[in-house]
C-alpha cells in the first residue's frame, strides 16, 4: 500500500479525476496521465524544500506560495501552449523530448548519488548574496527555474499519454494535471517545511502527550528531510531510466525493456505470494539501473568538461 509521498501520487490522480467530473474523457485521461507522471512529482516535492532553508520561518509559506504561482505560470502559460503546438505540428518530437528529459532526470539522480558517496560537493545555496530580500528573490527564481524543467517533464509525460485525443481534450488534461500536481506538491511542501514549527508549538503545550509528539516531530524532521531527499534521488533514477527504456522500445531498440520485463516476470513467478509487487519492484529496479548507467556517464562527461574549464592557465613570466 502506498504511504507518505507515494500516497500523494494517488491523491493527485484522484484530484485530477474529480476536477473533470463533467468531462468524462478528460477526467479519465487526466487521472491516467497524472499517475504516469508520479515519479517526477516525487522529485518535485523532494527538491523544493531546500529553497526555503536558511530563510526566516515567517517567510517560508509566502516563499512557497511565490514558487507555486511561478509553477502555475510555467505549466499553463508556457508549457501547455508549447505542448499543444508540439502535438499539432510535430507529434514525432514528443518521444525524443521525453527521452531528453529522462536523460536529464537520470543525470540529476546520478549527481545526487555521486554526492551522497562523497564524490562531489556542491557549494551551499545560502552563500552571501546581499540582504534577505535579495536572497529570497534569488531562491525563488532558482526554484521556479527548477520547477520549469520538472514541470516540462510532467507535461510531456501527460501529453504522450493523450496524444491520440482531440486537441481540446489534450488541453483540458494538461491543465487538470498541471493544476492538481501543483496544488498537491506545494501543499505537501508547505506542510513539510512547517512541521518543525508545529512540533515546537506542541512541545510548549501543557499536555504530556502533545509535548512528546511535538518533541518527536522536531527530532524526526531531519530524518524525514533526509528520507525525502533519498526518495527524490531514487525517483529521478527510476523515472528517468524508465523513460529512456520505453523511448528506446518505441524506436525499435527492444532488448532493454524486454530484458527487464522477462526478469521481473521470472522473479514474480518464483514467489508464492506478492508476485505483482515483486514484478513492479524488479521493473523499477531495472529502470533505475539504466538511469544510473546513463546518468553516471553524463555526470562524468559534465564533470570532465567542468575540470577542463577550471584548468588554470600558466601565468606569463616576466623578465627583470
Residue pairs with C-beta under 8 A, 6 or more apart in sequence:
2 9
2 10
4 231
5 42
5 45
5 46
5 188
5 228
5 231
6 42
8 41
8 42
8 45
8 184
8 185
8 188
9 35
9 38
9 41
9 42
10 35
11 184
12 34
12 35
12 38
12 41
12 180
12 181
12 184
13 31
13 32
13 34
13 35
13 38
14 31
15 180
15 183
15 184
16 27
16 30
16 31
16 33
16 34
16 176
16 177
16 180
17 27
17 28
17 30
17 31
19 27
19 30
19 176
19 179
19 180
20 26
20 27
20 30
20 172
20 176
21 27
23 169
23 172
25 165
25 169
26 169
26 172
26 173
26 176
27 176
29 161
29 162
29 165
29 169
29 173
30 158
30 172
30 173
30 176
30 177
30 180
32 161
33 157
33 158
33 159
33 161
33 162
33 173
33 177
34 158
34 176
34 177
34 180
34 181
36 157
36 158
36 161
37 153
37 154
37 157
37 158
37 177
37 181
39 235
39 236
39 238
39 239
39 242
40 105
40 150
40 153
40 154
40 157
40 235
40 239
41 154
41 181
41 184
41 185
42 231
42 232
42 235
43 105
43 108
43 150
43 232
43 235
43 236
43 239
44 147
44 150
44 151
44 154
44 181
44 185
45 185
45 188
45 189
45 192
45 228
45 232
46 228
46 229
46 231
46 232
46 233
46 235
47 146
47 150
47 232
48 64
48 67
48 143
48 147
48 185
48 186
48 189
49 189
49 192
49 193
49 225
49 228
50 125
51 63
51 67
51 125
51 139
51 140
51 142
51 143
52 59
52 60
52 63
52 64
52 139
52 193
53 125
53 126
54 125
54 126
54 135
55 63
55 132
55 135
55 136
55 139
56 132
57 194
57 197
59 132
59 136
60 190
60 193
60 194
61 190
61 193
61 194
63 136
63 139
63 140
64 186
64 189
64 190
64 193
65 186
66 140
67 140
67 143
67 144
67 147
67 186
68 182
68 186
70 140
70 143
70 144
70 147
71 144
71 147
71 151
71 182
71 185
71 186
72 178
72 179
72 182
74 144
74 147
74 148
74 151
74 152
75 151
75 154
75 155
75 174
75 178
75 179
75 182
76 175
76 178
76 179
78 148
79 148
79 151
79 152
79 155
79 174
79 178
80 155
80 171
80 174
80 175
80 178
83 155
83 156
83 159
83 170
83 174
84 167
84 170
84 171
84 174
86 93
86 94
86 97
86 159
87 94
87 159
87 163
87 167
87 170
88 167
91 163
94 156
94 159
94 160
94 163
95 160
95 247
95 250
95 251
96 247
97 156
98 153
98 156
98 157
98 160
98 243
98 247
99 243
99 244
99 247
99 248
101 149
101 152
101 153
101 156
101 240
101 243
102 153
102 239
102 240
102 241
102 242
102 243
102 244
102 247
102 291
103 240
103 244
103 294
103 295
103 298
104 149
104 153
104 240
105 153
105 236
105 237
105 239
105 240
105 243
105 291
105 295
106 236
106 237
106 240
106 241
106 244
106 290
106 291
106 292
106 294
106 295
106 298
107 240
107 294
107 295
107 298
107 299
107 302
108 236
108 240
108 295
109 233
109 234
109 235
109 236
109 237
109 240
109 291
109 292
109 295
110 237
110 291
110 292
110 294
110 295
110 296
110 298
110 299
111 120
111 295
111 299
112 229
112 232
112 233
112 236
113 233
113 237
113 292
113 295
113 296
114 120
114 296
114 299
115 121
115 122
116 233
120 303
125 139
125 142
126 135
129 135
129 138
151 178
154 177
154 178
154 181
155 174
155 177
155 178
157 243
158 173
158 174
158 177
159 170
159 174
162 169
162 170
162 173
162 174
163 170
165 173
192 224
192 225
192 228
195 217
195 221
195 224
196 217
196 218
196 221
198 214
198 217
199 213
199 214
199 215
199 216
199 217
199 218
199 221
200 214
200 218
201 214
202 210
202 211
202 213
202 214
202 217
203 210
203 211
203 214
203 215
203 218
204 211
204 214
205 211
205 214
234 288
236 291
236 295
237 287
237 288
237 291
237 292
237 295
238 284
238 287
238 288
238 291
239 287
239 291
240 291
240 294
240 295
241 286
241 287
241 288
241 289
241 290
241 291
241 292
241 294
242 284
242 287
242 290
242 291
244 290
244 291
244 294
245 256
245 257
245 260
245 286
245 287
245 290
246 257
248 254
248 256
248 257
249 256
249 257
256 286
256 290
259 286
260 282
260 283
260 286
260 287
261 283
263 282
263 286
264 278
264 279
264 280
264 282
264 283
264 286
265 279
267 278
267 279
267 282
268 275
268 276
268 278
268 279
268 282
269 275
271 278
